[in-house]
Amino acid sequence: MSAPSSGAKRPPPKKKTVRKAVRKPSLGSRLRGYFLAGILVTAPGALTLYVAWLFVTFVDGQVGAILPPRYSPSTYLNFDIPGFGVVVLLAALTAIGALTAGLAGRLLVRAGEGILNRMPVIRGIYAALKQLFETVLSNQSSAFRQCVLVEYPRRGIWALGFISGVTEGEVQDLTAEEVVNVFLPTTPNPTSGFLLFVPRSDVIVLSMTVEEGIKMVISGGIVVPPDRRPKDMRKVKLASAALSENRGVTPTAVSPRPHPAQTDTVES
């Protein structure tokens, strides 16, 4: 046999595969993971039950203080029945609503409102609360039915708000554009916030529900609802500072603002 010529190509040497040793988690890290998983599973339910228990206890205490002892089950039993005050409160409110539906009930309500309207300070508070409850609890009410995006506190910064109604009266008469009432909640307490009168053209209506928007506000953006819009609509960018300032610019190709030095020209 002839020896291989020196010019023949030799096959490249095979590379040795180096297997990295997978480091198993230690006992402490596993116990820490189990502990956090337990908190994640039990904390929401425990806090919900705790808040519900506080509400039931508060209502039972208030109703028990007003209810005569002969009608209280604790007089005949050796223990209190949790939720008895809530049942009594619901039954009382239902009975009052049924009575006010009749002629005699409406006359009593009008007489009571007439007495309250004659009081200097209380009449203002009563009128405001009555209008608020009638607006929120009405079946045809559009208050807090839409979750929107508005630019606040300046252009380019977006805030989550809720439409509370259509602007009417002096505010709309003094405004050239059609504006809507937008309630801007604060985090983590959504019951406080700001009332903004925003032009309808500057409001971007979101597909998320009001409940999902409130959860997002309370969590500080940790709980983010999914985007339920079609995939072709997700590609269209509606929230843009340049788009809001110049309505003629398309969302896909927004031209940058010119620098002040570029706009200042010297006439020859």
Helices and strands as residue ranges (DSSP letters): H 27-66, G 69-71, G 73-75, H 84-100, H 103-117, H 122-137, E 147-151, E 158-166, H 170-174, E 179-185, E 193-199, G 200-202, E 204-205, H 210-218, H 231-234, H 241-245, H 260-263
